[in-house]
Amino acid sequence: MNIIFKPIYLKENKGHGNARRTSFTNCNNNLIAIMDSDDISCNDRFEKQIRKFSQNINIDVVGGQITEFIDDPNNIIGKRMVPENNEDIKKYLKKRCPMNHMTVMFKKSSVERSGGYLDWFCNEDYYLWIRMAIAGNVFANVPDTLVNVRVGNEMAARRGGWNYFKSEANLQKYMLKHKLIHIPRYLYNITIRFWGEVIIPNKLRSKLFRYLRSKYDTEMETLKTQYQYFNPNPDLSVPPFSVAMCVYGKDNPKWFDDALASVTIHQTIKPNEVVLVVDGPIPKEIQEIIYKYEKLLGGGMTVIYLKENQGLGNALKIAVKAAKNEIIARMDSDDLSMPNRFEIQLKKIINGN
């Protein structure tokens, strides 16, 4: 492994924003990933972000979700979820910071066009996303956890006090000035922040801080850990593909669950889309399995509900038509695919033999 490690020593503490800017300036590559000094990146973080960039060359910034822990990385207490697509991210930006900064990978050229890293008390990241949004950059967040973040009561204390409020209030003025927000949203944002950052004591703020985080779902996170992309091709040249499936009311729920797992969790190369057609009314047990995989796969699962049973042929026709990718794999709701099924099939398609 040949990784260039380039330490840069500053004689005096000049603030996070200035330190980031120094690091940023000295990076040789156009793609730059941010990492905090006390957090833990997931093993496949960069793979997922590079995949996102390769799927859409117009994207300038790719972040993701975070889990939060106290002391022991296994002592996870919450999860901060942020929107995934550019439109939702820019809408969310008007009320809160839309990116988990420690997860972000961006194009150096795009940041430079937006003015680069500039110091702003405790909010240099939010300030950067605002300027990048004004400049017309494209944002994305992957639905997966990319970083496990160390937190504690002192974090809530850092996000309060008069100086912190003034920093946030000035950001709101900046957005108002550049017409990202209007007077009603500005007044609402200022009021909420004044109460949360100035009036409320640290202990209560810490409780509110945790309340605003999503409750950590251990079972689902375990499944997501299993649902990791494995791509034997280091240049990410394996083409995207869809899986077309159908389910109906008389299917066995356990077999259906196992079939879905066999084409997602257990595959060496995983689809980036599953199109499932629900052929007529289904029992609660099957619906709960669908909910589980919608949550697990994030935006990677499309479910189409038919009011009446139309038969397997028509249901499959609908699934194939709805698929976004040129390459489509067929799967029955009661069978099991071998773990290397898609890897073998894609090699055939890529090699042409």
C-alpha positions in Angstrom: 0.0 0.0 0.0 1.5 3.3 -1.1 -0.3 6.2 0.5 1.4 9.6 0.6 1.2 11.0 4.2 1.9 14.7 4.3 1.8 16.3 7.8 1.7 20.1 7.9 2.6 21.9 11.2 1.1 25.2 12.1 2.9 27.2 14.8 -0.4 28.5 16.3 -4.0 27.4 16.5 -5.8 29.3 13.8 -9.2 27.7 13.9 -10.8 24.7 12.2 -11.7 26.6 9.0 -8.1 27.8 8.5 -6.6 24.4 9.3 -9.0 22.8 6.8 -8.1 25.4 4.2 -4.4 24.6 4.6 -5.0 20.9 4.3 -7.3 21.5 1.3 -4.7 23.7 -0.5 -2.0 21.0 -0.1 -4.1 18.2 -1.6 -2.9 17.0 -5.0 -6.0 15.3 -6.2 -9.3 16.8 -7.3 -11.4 14.4 -5.1 -10.9 15.2 -1.5 -12.5 13.3 1.5 -13.0 15.0 4.8 -12.2 13.1 8.1 -12.3 14.3 11.7 -9.6 13.2 14.1 -11.8 11.4 16.6 -14.3 9.6 14.3 -14.2 6.2 12.6 -14.9 5.7 8.8 -16.7 2.6 7.6 -14.6 0.2 5.6 -16.5 0.8 2.4 -17.0 4.5 2.7 -14.8 5.6 -0.2 -16.0 2.8 -2.5 -19.6 4.0 -2.1 -18.7 7.6 -2.6 -16.6 7.0 -5.7 -19.4 4.8 -7.1 -21.8 7.8 -6.6 -19.4 10.1 -8.5 -19.0 7.6 -11.3 -22.8 7.2 -11.7 -23.2 11.0 -12.2 -20.3 13.1 -13.4 -22.3 16.3 -12.5 -22.2 15.7 -8.8 -19.8 18.0 -6.8 -20.3 16.8 -3.3 -21.1 13.3 -1.9 -21.8 12.7 1.8 -23.7 10.1 3.8 -25.4 9.2 7.0 -23.6 8.9 10.4 -24.1 6.9 13.6 -23.1 8.4 16.9 -21.4 6.7 19.8 -20.1 7.5 23.3 -16.7 6.1 24.4 -16.9 2.7 22.9 -17.6 2.6 19.1 -20.1 -0.3 19.7 -22.1 1.9 22.1 -24.1 3.6 19.4 -26.8 5.9 20.7 -28.3 7.5 17.6 -28.1 8.2 13.9 -28.2 11.5 12.0 -30.1 11.1 8.7 -29.8 13.7 6.0 -31.6 13.9 2.6 -30.1 12.1 -0.4 -30.9 14.0 -3.6 -29.8 17.4 -4.7 -33.3 19.0 -4.6 -34.1 17.8 -1.1 -30.6 18.7 0.2 -31.0 22.3 -1.0 -34.5 22.5 0.5 -33.2 21.1 3.8 -30.3 23.6 3.8 -32.7 26.4 4.3 -33.4 25.2 7.9 -30.5 23.0 8.9 -27.1 21.9 7.7 -27.8 19.2 5.0 -24.5 17.4 5.0 -22.7 15.4 7.7 -19.4 17.2 7.2 -17.1 14.3 8.4 -18.6 12.1 5.7 -18.1 14.4 2.8 -16.1 13.8 -0.4 -16.0 16.7 -2.9 -14.3 18.0 -6.0 -11.6 20.4 -5.1 -12.3 22.5 -8.3 -15.9 22.9 -7.3 -15.0 24.1 -3.8 -12.5 26.5 -5.2 -15.1 28.0 -7.6 -17.3 28.6 -4.5 -14.6 30.5 -2.6 -12.8 27.6 -0.9 -12.8 26.8 2.8 -13.3 30.0 4.9 -13.4 30.3 8.7 -16.8 30.8 10.3 -17.1 30.2 14.0 -18.2 26.5 14.5 -20.0 26.6 11.1 -17.4 26.7 8.4 -19.0 23.6 6.8 -22.5 25.0 6.7 -21.1 28.2 5.3 -19.4 26.3 2.6 -22.5 24.3 1.6 -24.5 27.6 1.4 -21.9 29.2 -0.9 -21.7 26.0 -3.0 -25.5 25.9 -3.3 -25.5 29.6 -4.4 -22.9 28.7 -7.0 -25.1 26.0 -8.5 -23.1 22.9 -7.3 -24.8 19.5 -7.2 -25.1 17.6 -3.9 -25.8 14.0 -3.0 -25.8 11.8 0.1 -25.7 8.0 0.0 -28.3 6.3 2.2 -25.7 4.3 4.0 -23.8 5.0 7.2 -20.3 6.2 6.2 -18.8 7.4 9.5 -19.3 6.4 13.2 -19.0 9.7 15.1 -17.8 10.2 18.7 -20.2 12.4 20.7 -20.8 13.3 24.4 -22.5 15.9 26.5 -19.7 18.4 25.7 -20.9 18.4 22.1 -24.3 19.9 23.1 -22.4 22.5 25.2 -20.3 23.5 22.1 -23.5 24.0 20.1 -24.9 26.5 22.5 -24.0 29.9 24.0 -24.1 33.5 22.8 -21.2 33.2 20.4 -22.6 30.1 18.8 -25.9 31.8 18.3 -24.4 34.9 16.8 -22.5 32.6 14.3 -25.7 30.9 13.3 -27.7 34.1 13.2 -25.1 35.6 10.8 -25.4 32.6 8.6 -29.2 33.1 8.4 -28.6 36.8 7.5 -26.2 35.6 4.7 -28.9 33.2 3.3 -31.5 36.0 3.5 -29.2 38.4 1.7 -28.6 35.9 -1.1 -32.3 35.1 -1.3 -31.9 31.5 -0.3 -34.5 32.1 2.4 -37.2 34.8 2.9 -38.2 36.8 6.0 -40.7 34.3 7.5 -38.1 31.4 7.3 -35.4 33.8 8.6 -37.4 34.8 11.6 -38.4 31.2 12.3 -34.8 30.0 12.1 -33.6 32.8 14.3 -36.3 32.2 17.0 -35.7 28.4 17.1 -31.9 28.9 17.4 -32.2 31.6 20.1 -34.3 29.3 22.3 -32.2 26.2 21.6 -28.7 27.8 21.8 -29.1 30.6 24.3 -32.2 30.1 26.6 -32.1 26.3 27.1 -29.4 25.0 29.6 -26.7 22.6 28.4 -28.3 19.5 30.1 -31.6 20.0 28.4 -29.9 20.9 25.1 -28.1 17.6 25.3 -31.4 15.7 25.7 -32.9 17.6 22.7 -29.8 17.0 20.7 -30.3 13.2 21.1 -34.0 13.4 20.6 -33.5 15.0 17.1 -31.3 12.1 16.1 -33.0 9.0 14.7 -33.3 6.2 17.1 -30.6 3.6 16.3 -32.0 0.4 14.9 -29.5 -2.3 15.8 -31.1 -5.0 13.7 -31.4 -2.9 10.6 -27.8 -1.6 10.9 -26.6 -5.2 11.2 -28.5 -6.0 7.9 -27.0 -2.9 6.3 -23.5 -4.0 7.4 -24.2 -7.2 5.5 -25.5 -5.3 2.6 -22.1 -3.9 1.5 -21.1 -3.5 -2.1 -18.4 -5.8 -3.1 -16.9 -5.0 -6.5 -13.9 -7.1 -7.7 -13.2 -4.5 -10.4 -11.2 -1.7 -8.8 -12.2 0.8 -11.5 -15.9 0.3 -10.7 -16.6 -0.7 -14.3 -19.2 -3.3 -13.5 -22.4 -2.0 -15.1 -25.5 -1.1 -12.9 -28.3 -3.7 -13.1 -31.8 -4.2 -11.9 -33.6 -7.2 -10.4 -37.3 -7.8 -11.4 -39.5 -9.7 -8.9 -43.1 -10.3 -8.3 -45.0 -11.4 -5.1 -48.7 -12.2 -4.5 -50.9 -13.0 -1.6 -50.4 -16.8 -1.5 -46.6 -16.6 -1.5 -44.8 -18.0 1.5 -43.5 -15.0 3.5 -40.4 -16.8 4.8 -39.5 -18.0 1.3 -40.1 -14.5 0.0 -37.8 -13.0 2.6 -35.1 -15.5 1.8 -35.4 -14.9 -1.9 -34.9 -11.1 -1.5 -31.9 -11.7 0.8 -30.4 -14.0 -1.8 -30.4 -11.3 -4.5 -29.3 -8.4 -2.2 -27.6 -9.1 1.1 -25.8 -12.3 0.1 -24.6 -11.4 -3.5 -20.9 -10.8 -4.1 -22.0 -8.1 -6.6 -25.3 -6.4 -5.7 -27.9 -4.7 -7.8 -28.4 -1.0 -7.5 -32.2 -1.5 -8.0 -34.8 -4.0 -7.1 -38.2 -3.6 -8.9 -40.9 -5.5 -7.0 -44.5 -5.8 -8.4 -47.0 -6.7 -5.7 -49.6 -8.6 -7.7 -52.9 -7.9 -5.9 -53.7 -7.9 -2.1 -51.1 -9.3 0.3 -51.1 -10.3 3.9 -49.5 -8.3 6.7 -46.5 -10.7 6.9 -45.5 -10.1 3.3 -46.0 -6.3 3.6 -43.7 -6.2 6.7 -41.0 -7.9 4.7 -41.4 -5.3 1.9 -41.1 -2.5 4.5 -37.9 -4.1 5.9 -36.2 -4.2 2.5 -37.4 -0.7 1.5 -35.6 0.5 4.7 -32.6 -1.7 4.1 -32.1 -0.7 0.4 -33.0 2.9 0.8 -33.8 4.4 -2.6 -32.7 1.1 -4.3 -36.1 -0.6 -4.2 -39.1 0.3 -6.3 -42.4 -1.2 -5.2 -45.4 -1.2 -7.6 -48.8 -2.2 -6.1 -51.5 -3.7 -8.3 -55.1 -3.5 -7.0 -56.0 -6.9 -8.4 -54.0 -10.0 -9.3 -53.1 -9.8 -13.0 -51.0 -13.0 -13.2 -47.2 -13.5 -13.3 -46.8 -12.6 -17.0 -48.4 -9.2 -16.7 -46.7 -8.4 -13.4 -43.3 -9.2 -14.8 -44.0 -7.1 -17.8 -44.7 -4.1 -15.5 -41.5 -4.8 -13.5 -39.3 -4.9 -16.6 -40.9 -1.7 -18.0 -40.3 0.1 -14.7 -36.6 -1.0 -14.4 -34.1 1.9 -14.9 -31.2 -0.2 -16.1 -30.5 -1.9 -19.4 -29.4 -5.1 -17.6 -32.2 -6.9 -15.7 -32.1 -10.1 -13.7 -35.2 -12.1 -13.2 -35.9 -13.6 -9.7 -38.8 -15.7 -8.4 -40.3 -15.0 -4.9 -39.7 -18.5 -3.6 -36.2 -19.4 -5.0 -32.7 -18.8 -3.8 -29.9 -17.3 -6.0 -26.4 -18.5 -5.5 -24.1 -15.8 -3.9 -22.0 -15.4 -7.0 -24.9 -15.5 -9.5 -24.7 -11.9 -10.7 -20.9 -11.9 -10.6 -20.8 -14.8 -13.1 -23.5 -13.3 -15.3 -22.0 -9.9 -15.4 -18.6 -11.3 -16.4 -20.3 -13.0 -19.3 -21.9 -9.8 -20.4 -18.8 -7.7 -20.0 -16.6 -10.3 -21.8 -19.1 -11.0 -24.5 -18.8 -14.7 -24.3 
